[in-house]
Amino acid sequence: MLDAHTRSGGTAVASPRATPSELAVALPPSLAARCTRALLSPWTRLSLLVALLASAAVTVLLFEPQRLLADGWPPEVSGAAATVVFAVAYGLCTVAFVPRPLLNLAAGALFGSQLGLGAAVAGTVLGAGLAFGLGRLLGQEALRPLLRGRWLKAADGQLSRHGFRSMLAVRLFPGVPFWAANYCAAVSRMGYVPFLLATALGSIPNTAAYVVAGARASAPTSPAFLIALACIAVPALAGVVVAWRKRHHLRGC
């Protein structure tokens, strides 16, 4: 039986009796295979993520969702359907970096305290889940090798080892931008379910405060509005205190 390869002028040539597997080894990779590897590379996927997020941000700037606070909800959509549509739009807007406080105020102003809170929490979980999925699929493999600094390693270790507890603290004590927490969690090894549960539970207090403030904005001297403002300010102050006390621990990691 002839060998799978013979030498002719220093070039490997497949033998006429070579098996299909031997031919696959002998032939160079096809252009389609090389293109597929390039398209699926970590940095290509990260570039796609950046392009998607930039497109989403530009779309938000063009459509100006903040006009809902001034113009109100379109009359064509009402009732439960309006709440569902708002929750979906809320989630998409958070992925496009629209600040959640603005969306929470809009939820309260448009739907009142109860329906507004439900729509805002649902939109929060939806937006967080979308951002986490995009970051995990398109960005994690490229960005994890870049986690070399002391602070980055400390944050990654906390999120990876204590995912639920760490994310719950981030959601309860404001200070970290919503989108930043989502993508940091996606780059870490945190599980999907603990991330969503911590987001849902931890976002309720702060979201409720903004929703009530939006619902009672027409009466800024009412007790409900003043209590809502206090509930916004106190967690923010507590977050600053906790961050100040933990700074030495992070530096020592």
C-alpha positions as CSV (number, residue, x, y, z in Angstrom):
1,M,0.0,0.0,0.0
2,L,1.3,3.4,-1.0
3,D,2.0,6.1,1.7
4,A,-0.6,8.8,2.2
5,H,2.0,11.5,1.2
6,T,4.9,11.4,-1.2
7,R,7.6,14.0,-1.6
8,S,7.9,15.8,-4.9
9,G,10.2,18.9,-4.9
10,G,9.7,19.3,-1.2
11,T,5.9,19.6,-1.5
12,A,3.5,17.2,0.2
13,V,1.3,15.4,-2.4
14,A,-1.6,13.1,-1.5
15,S,-1.3,9.5,-2.6
16,P,-3.9,8.1,-4.9
17,R,-4.7,5.5,-2.3
18,A,-5.0,7.9,0.6
19,T,-8.1,7.6,2.8
20,P,-10.5,10.6,3.2
21,S,-9.2,11.4,6.6
22,E,-5.6,11.5,5.3
23,L,-6.7,13.7,2.4
24,A,-8.3,16.1,5.0
25,V,-4.9,16.3,6.8
26,A,-3.0,16.8,3.5
27,L,-5.1,19.6,2.1
28,P,-4.8,23.1,3.4
29,P,-7.7,24.6,5.4
30,S,-10.4,26.1,3.1
31,L,-11.1,29.8,2.9
32,A,-14.6,29.2,4.4
33,A,-13.0,27.5,7.5
34,R,-10.6,30.4,7.9
35,C,-13.3,33.0,7.6
36,T,-15.5,31.1,10.1
37,R,-12.6,31.0,12.7
38,A,-12.1,34.7,12.2
39,L,-15.7,35.6,12.6
40,L,-16.0,33.5,15.8
41,S,-12.9,34.8,17.4
42,P,-13.2,36.5,20.8
43,W,-12.2,40.0,19.5
44,T,-14.6,39.8,16.5
45,R,-17.5,39.0,18.9
46,L,-16.4,41.8,21.2
47,S,-16.4,44.2,18.2
48,L,-19.9,43.1,17.4
49,L,-21.0,43.8,20.9
50,V,-19.6,47.3,20.8
51,A,-21.3,47.9,17.5
52,L,-24.6,46.7,18.8
53,L,-24.4,48.8,21.9
54,A,-23.4,51.9,19.9
55,S,-26.3,51.4,17.5
56,A,-28.7,51.0,20.4
57,A,-27.4,54.2,22.1
58,V,-27.8,56.2,18.8
59,T,-31.3,54.8,18.3
60,V,-32.3,56.0,21.8
61,L,-30.8,59.5,21.1
62,L,-32.9,59.7,17.9
63,F,-36.2,58.5,19.4
64,E,-35.8,60.4,22.7
65,P,-37.8,58.2,25.2
66,Q,-37.6,60.9,27.8
67,R,-40.4,62.6,25.9
68,L,-42.8,60.2,27.6
69,L,-42.5,62.3,30.8
70,A,-43.8,65.4,29.0
71,D,-46.1,63.9,26.3
72,G,-47.5,60.9,28.1
73,W,-48.1,57.3,26.9
74,P,-49.5,57.0,23.4
75,P,-53.3,56.6,23.6
76,E,-53.3,53.8,21.1
77,V,-51.9,51.4,23.7
78,S,-53.7,51.2,27.0
79,G,-54.4,48.9,29.9
80,A,-52.4,45.8,30.6
81,A,-50.9,45.9,27.1
82,A,-49.4,49.3,27.8
83,T,-47.7,48.0,30.9
84,V,-46.2,45.1,29.0
85,V,-45.0,47.3,26.2
86,F,-43.5,49.7,28.6
87,A,-41.7,46.9,30.5
88,V,-40.2,45.6,27.2
89,A,-39.2,49.1,26.1
90,Y,-37.7,49.7,29.6
91,G,-35.5,46.6,29.3
92,L,-34.3,47.6,25.8
93,C,-33.6,51.2,26.9
94,T,-31.4,50.0,29.8
95,V,-29.3,48.0,27.4
96,A,-28.9,51.2,25.4
97,F,-27.6,53.0,28.6
98,V,-30.7,55.0,29.4
99,P,-30.5,55.8,33.1
100,R,-32.9,53.7,35.2
101,P,-34.0,56.6,37.5
102,L,-35.4,58.4,34.5
103,L,-37.3,55.2,33.4
104,N,-38.5,54.6,37.0
105,L,-39.9,58.1,37.3
106,A,-41.6,57.6,33.9
107,A,-43.2,54.4,35.1
108,G,-44.6,56.1,38.2
109,A,-45.9,59.1,36.2
110,L,-47.5,57.0,33.6
111,F,-49.0,54.0,35.5
112,G,-49.0,55.0,39.2
113,S,-47.3,53.3,42.1
114,Q,-48.4,49.7,41.8
115,L,-48.5,49.1,38.1
116,G,-45.5,51.3,37.6
117,L,-43.5,49.3,40.1
118,G,-44.4,46.0,38.4
119,A,-43.5,47.3,35.0
120,A,-40.2,48.8,36.2
121,V,-39.0,45.7,38.0
122,A,-39.9,43.5,35.1
123,G,-38.1,45.9,32.7
124,T,-35.1,45.9,35.1
125,V,-34.8,42.1,35.1
126,L,-35.4,41.9,31.3
127,G,-32.7,44.6,30.6
128,A,-30.2,43.0,33.0
129,G,-30.8,39.6,31.5
130,L,-30.3,40.9,27.9
131,A,-27.1,42.7,28.9
132,F,-25.7,39.7,30.8
133,G,-26.4,37.4,27.9
134,L,-24.8,39.7,25.3
135,G,-21.8,40.3,27.5
136,R,-21.3,36.6,28.3
137,L,-21.7,35.5,24.7
138,L,-19.8,38.2,22.9
139,G,-17.4,39.7,25.4
140,Q,-16.4,37.4,28.2
141,E,-13.8,35.4,26.3
142,A,-12.0,38.5,25.0
143,L,-12.1,40.5,28.2
144,R,-11.2,37.9,30.9
145,P,-7.5,37.8,30.0
146,L,-7.4,41.6,30.6
147,L,-8.4,41.2,34.3
148,R,-4.9,41.8,35.6
149,G,-5.1,44.8,38.0
150,R,-5.5,44.3,41.7
151,W,-8.9,46.0,41.8
152,L,-10.1,44.2,38.7
153,K,-9.1,40.8,40.2
154,A,-10.7,41.6,43.5
155,A,-14.0,42.6,41.9
156,D,-13.9,39.5,39.6
157,G,-13.2,37.2,42.6
158,Q,-16.1,38.7,44.6
159,L,-18.6,38.3,41.7
160,S,-17.4,34.8,40.7
161,R,-17.3,33.3,44.2
162,H,-20.1,35.2,45.9
163,G,-22.3,36.1,42.9
164,F,-25.7,36.4,44.5
165,R,-24.5,38.2,47.6
166,S,-22.3,40.6,45.7
167,M,-24.9,41.5,43.1
168,L,-27.6,41.9,45.7
169,A,-25.4,44.4,47.5
170,V,-24.7,46.2,44.2
171,R,-28.4,46.5,43.5
172,L,-29.4,47.5,47.0
173,F,-26.8,50.2,47.4
174,P,-26.8,52.5,44.3
175,G,-23.6,54.0,43.0
176,V,-22.5,51.5,40.4
177,P,-24.1,52.2,37.0
178,F,-26.7,49.6,36.1
179,W,-25.1,48.8,32.7
180,A,-21.6,48.5,34.3
181,A,-22.8,46.0,36.9
182,N,-24.5,43.9,34.2
183,Y,-21.4,43.7,32.0
184,C,-19.0,43.2,34.9
185,A,-21.1,40.3,36.0
186,A,-21.2,38.9,32.5
187,V,-17.4,38.9,32.3
188,S,-17.1,37.2,35.6
189,R,-18.0,33.5,36.2
190,M,-21.2,34.4,38.0
191,G,-24.2,32.1,37.3
192,Y,-27.2,33.4,35.2
193,V,-29.9,32.5,37.8
194,P,-28.2,34.0,40.8
195,F,-27.6,37.2,38.8
196,L,-31.3,37.5,37.8
197,L,-32.6,36.7,41.3
198,A,-30.2,39.2,43.0
199,T,-31.2,41.8,40.4
200,A,-34.9,41.3,40.9
201,L,-34.7,41.4,44.8
202,G,-32.1,44.0,45.1
203,S,-33.7,46.5,42.7
204,I,-37.1,46.6,44.3
205,P,-36.4,49.2,47.1
206,N,-34.7,51.7,45.0
207,T,-37.0,51.2,42.1
208,A,-40.1,51.6,44.3
209,A,-38.7,54.9,45.7
210,Y,-38.3,56.4,42.2
211,V,-41.7,55.1,41.0
212,V,-43.5,56.6,44.0
213,A,-41.6,59.8,43.5
214,G,-42.7,59.8,39.8
215,A,-46.3,59.0,40.7
216,R,-46.4,61.8,43.4
217,A,-44.4,64.4,41.5
218,S,-47.5,66.6,41.1
219,A,-47.6,66.9,44.9
220,P,-43.9,67.5,45.9
221,T,-44.9,68.4,49.5
222,S,-46.9,65.2,50.1
223,P,-45.6,62.7,52.7
224,A,-45.4,60.0,50.1
225,F,-43.1,62.1,47.9
226,L,-40.9,63.2,50.8
227,I,-40.6,59.6,52.0
228,A,-39.7,58.4,48.5
229,L,-36.9,61.1,48.4
230,A,-35.6,59.9,51.7
231,C,-35.6,56.3,50.5
232,I,-33.5,57.4,47.5
233,A,-31.0,59.4,49.5
234,V,-30.5,57.0,52.5
235,P,-29.3,54.0,50.4
236,A,-27.1,56.2,48.3
237,L,-25.4,57.5,51.5
238,A,-25.1,54.0,52.9
239,G,-23.5,52.9,49.7
240,V,-20.9,55.6,50.0
241,V,-20.2,54.6,53.6
242,V,-19.8,50.9,52.8
243,A,-17.5,51.6,49.8
244,W,-15.4,53.8,52.1
245,R,-15.1,51.1,54.8
246,K,-14.3,48.3,52.2
247,R,-11.6,50.3,50.4
248,H,-8.8,48.8,52.6
249,H,-10.1,45.3,52.0
250,L,-10.0,45.7,48.2
251,R,-6.5,47.2,48.3
252,G,-5.3,44.2,50.2
253,C,-6.7,41.7,47.8
